[in-house]
């Protein structure tokens, strides 16, 4: 029998009792486009396309916060966030906010007493504050608090309440994601696992507290140290799971920018994401574009030539409903139809997880019952039947799955249960 996907089903009892299955938590959903790290005129409008749910605004901390020598005070510039939120709202799109806090503002780095380390990474390298530096953590908390409470001009919304803001990253001051391959940080004289772990929790708590009404995500990769016991990345993950994703605390999802045809693997770099997926949401950014530039050779990790392969990998292995793609893939004409279908699928799954668009049971008579739901013309459906909520078989019907289907008749005294599956897009590549 085809394996059932408990995430995308609605459970229905034939005796007119209705329940919604929500075995997986809701999180951000849709196909998002990766924005430039600096302002590009017209970029939001460029990606105002039916197969795009939203836009990821990526902003360096250094672009937001400066020191005003005239007033001798910190100055924040949230104008890029204001503009982007309102441009997206006007288009019915959503925003993911990612603030790069690995590098701190220049004035902060020049303060007496700030403690630093030198990151040799060629892309993120240089002098950065230590994650546990109290001055950097305090400045970050002040900036995030000011951002969350900032009223978007022309509206009555604080940024933290803006309807277009879907999710906000919860990164590590002085590091960003849980990844440092050179081992420079863990060999710093001031490093201990306990100190670093607490610094991670402090950074994440700052963001999740300020934006508790939005989804939050932590960029988790692989990181090790020299201390005995379980690996560092696992220890951080377990600590975060205890601090968040529990009753009374904000949720926390996990994120990687590693999505490819078959990566990340669930038994290596994606192990912690796979572990987390039944408990919280998992978000992905593409490792690189599947759409190549002229003359560029095809890398093995994207050999399929289509982002659909990566999207399918994210869904099937991590139950992720959120994927960020590069602009080249978004704009490629060949990708428009399959991305539209996947975008609709992800949004439908989110609705199911949150208990929206629930199908109803129309009791036309003791021997005649119809299952009715709001059909999405880009999606396909399957109905299953069970006598005990344990063993399920597909319901055979000659009717089109058009949102109004006659269920098979049964003796009045026999209880049957039905549930509806939202099928992943048929235009995905066969396994």
Secondary structure by P-SEA (a helix, b strand, c coil): ccccccccbbbbbcccbbbbbcccccccccbbbbbccccccccccccccccccbbbbbbbccccccccccccbbbbbaaaaaaaaaaaaaacbbbbbbbbcccccccccccccbbbbbbccccccccccccccaaaaaaaaaaaaaaaacccccccccccccccccbbbbccccccccccccccccccccccaaaaaaaaaaaaaaaaaacccbbbbbbccccccccccccaaaaaaaaaaaacccccbbbbbbbbcccccccccccccaaaaaaacccbbbbbccccccccccccccccccccccaaaaaaaaaaaccccbbbbcccccccccaaaaaaaaaaaaaaaaaaaaccbbbbbbcccccbbbbbccccccccbbbbbbccccbbbbbbbccccccccccccccccbbbbbbbbbccccccccc
